[in-house]
């Protein structure tokens, strides 16, 4: 078993997979990669299982040294990765040799990047997932000196591993959403603001929830506690909109006016605080 030794942890990086499925009835958050499309693409390029653990990297990437050979792929945000000083491109497979150092630099686009290694990171599995989550796993973010285990792989990437073009969803300003259970209780003007207004994430946002800076006039009363999901948009009494994300709670007492689609969650996960976005209401198929 080889390891990726963390020299510098970066801003906020954590091990994530598809999450803890089937445990919401016990109050356990799903967790998992914020941008499931980017994480899935990284695993797909390496021929990994869909639920293989990847490293989710937020805005400022870590610096790490590999103690054994492997292959890597980086997707999602472009955070200027390099291997021993040689620039890497997103959406390509690269060989990594023993002793090489992976670093990240200036952000080009997006907010979260995903680093996958061949066969996935072999960190501890808890409640059928390797995803780091507050209150469940010993750690919820990378720290200096940590060692992330992986299986050595002497395979070589080939010309068949052509670059995958970055998906437009990462830089798109459009967030897809369905009407939520309490949507029809909104006034006509409130609905128009939702559909035609522009919103942006507040700096207080995190993996539990993304709060919008702009408020919505609120004429609704609180509801009895009901089930919520990643992507549920809650309207607080003060008019603040909160989008629950992967580490969000399983029940809530605020009106659920929208539900983001999976594509909408992935796009929102790639938005910096302050970036303008617009909600696009779509119909259930």
N, C-alpha and C positions, 0 to 999 in steps of 0.2 A: 504493500500500500504506500503510495507516494502522497505528498501533501503540497498545498499551496500555502506558503508561510507569509503572513500578513506583515509587511514592513511598515506601511502606512494605511490606516483604515478608510481614509476618505471621509466624506460627509455622512452618509448613511447608506450602508450596504447590508443586505441580509440574505440568507439562504431561503429560497422559496421553491415550491413545486405547484401542483394543481390545487393544493389545499386539503383541509380536513373535511371531507364530504360525508354527509350522513349523520353528523353529530350536533346539528343546530338545535335539535329537540332537547339537548342537554345544556344549551346555552353556550356552546363552543363556537367561536367565530370560524368562518371558512378559511381565512388567511389565503396564502398562495400569492402568486405573482400578480402585481397590480395590472400589468399589461400582459394578459395571457397570450395574445397573438404573438408578440415579440418573443416571449419565453418559449412558446411552442415552436416557433420557427428556428430558434437556436438549437433546440433538441432535434428537430427534424433534419437539419443540415448535417448533424453528426451521426444520424441513425440511432439516436437514443430512444428509450421508451418515452411516451408523452409525459409521464409523471416524474421524470428524472429531475433531480434538484439542480437549480441554477443559482447564480449569484445575481441578485437584483441590486443595481448600482444607481444611486440617486445623485444627479447633478455633478458631483465631484467624486471621481473614481479612486479606488485604492491602488496601492503598489504592492505586488506580491511576487515571491520567488517560488518557482516550481522545483521540487526535489526529485521529479521523475518525468519521463516523456509522456506526452498526451497530445490530443488535438483539441483545439478550441474554436468557438464561434461566438461572435459578439453581435447582438441585434438591438433594435430599439433606438434609443437616443445615440447620437454620434458625440462621444466625449473624447475624441482624439486619442484612441488607444495606440500604444506602441510596445514592441517587444524588443528589449535590449536596444532601445533607441530607434528602431526601425518602425516607421509608421504602418499601422494596420488599417484595413478597411472593414467597415461593418458588413455583415451578411456574406462573409467568406469563411472557409475553413482553413486553419493554419496549424502547422506542426509546432509543438513546443518541446524543446530539449531540456534535459536535466540542467538546472542552474540558471535558466533564463528568467528574466524579470519582466513582468507585465506592468505597465503603468498607464495612466490616463491623464489627459491634459485639458485643453480648452473645450468648452461646450460649443458644438456647431448647431445642433438642433435637438429638440426633444428634452425630456426631463429624466427618464429612467432607461438605463441600458441593461442588457442581460448577457452575462458571461456563462456559457455552457462548456463543460469539458466532456470528453468521450466517456460514456456510461454514467455521467452525472456525479455530482459531489456526494460522497458517502458519509455524510454527517448523521448524527443520531436521529432515529425515527421515533416520534412520540405521537400517540393517537393516530397511527397509520399515515403520518406525514412527516416530512423533514422541515416543513415551513417553520421559520422562527416567528414566534408570536408572544407578546407580553403576557406573563402569568401562566404560560404553558411551557415554554422552553427556557433553559437557563440563560440564554442570550437573545436579544432581539436586534442586535446590530453588530457589525464587525468591530473588533478591537485590535490594537497593535499586539503582535505576538501570537495571535490565533493561528491555528493550523487546520486547514480544510482538507480532509482526506479525499483521495480519488484513486481509481485503479489505473495503474500504468498501462499505456497503450503504445505499441511501436508501429501502429499503422501509419501510412503516409497519405496525406491529402493528394488529390490528383486534379488534373484539368477538368474532370467531370464535375468537380465541386465549383461550378460557376457562381459568380456573384448573384445574389438575389437583389432586385431593385428595392430600395426602401419604399415601404408602403406610404401612400399619401395620407393615411389616417393619422400618422404621427404629427404632421404639421397642419392638419385640417383644423379649422376653427368651428366646425359643425359637430355638435354632440347629439346623437340620436337618443330619443326617449319615447316611451309609451305613456299614455295617460294612467295615472295612479288611481287607487281606490277612492280617494277623496277629491280627485280633480274636478268632477262635475259640481262640487260645492263652491268652487271659486266663482267670483263675479266675472262678468264679461270683460271688464277692464283688466282684472288680474290675469285672466287667460291671455289677453292680447299682449300684456307685458311679458309674460313667459315666452310667448311664441315669437315676438318681434324685438324684444329687448336684447341687449348685450350684457354678458356676465363675465366675471373673472374670479379665479380662485384667490382666497385670502392667504396671507403668509402663515396663518395659524393652522393650515391644513396639514394632514398627515395620512398615514395608512389606514387609520380608523375612519376618517371622514374628511371631505373637502368642503369647506365653507365658502360661499360666494360673498364677495365684497358688497355687491349691490343688494338692497333689500326689496322685498315685494310687499305691497300693501296687503295686510292680512285681515280678513273679515271672518275667518273660521274659528270655531271653538276647538279646544283640545279633544282628542278622541280617547276611547279606552285603549289600553295597551294592546297592540296588535303585532303580527309578524312583520319583519322587515328583512331585506336582502341587500347584498352588495349592489349598489346602483339605485337604491331607494332614495328619492329626494323628499326630505321632510321640510315642512314649513313651520318655523317656531313662532310663538306668539308675538315676538318683536319684528317678525318679517324676514328673519334671516333664513336663507336656504342652505341646508346641509345635505350633501350627497354622501351616503354611507358607502364606505369602500371595503376592501377585503378583510380588514381586521375589525370591522364595525360590529355592533351588538346585534342580537338576534330578535329583539322586540323593541318597540318604541311607542310613545304616546303622542307624537306630533302627527298632524295630517300628512298622509303620503300622497303628494300631489302628482309625482312623476316616478317612473321607473326607467332608468337608463338601460338601453340594450347592451349586450356584451361589447359590441363595437363602440358604443358610447363610453363605456367604462374604460376601455383600452385607450381611446383618444384622450379622455379627461386625465388619465394617469400620466400622460406625456405633456401636460400643460404646466408651465411655470406660474407661480403666483403673479397676478397682474395681467397675464395674457388674456386678451379678449376672446370670448367664444359665444356661440349662439346655439340655443336649443332647437332641435328639429323634431317635431312630433310625428311619429309614424304609427301606423295601425297594426294591430295584431294580425298575423296571417292565419 
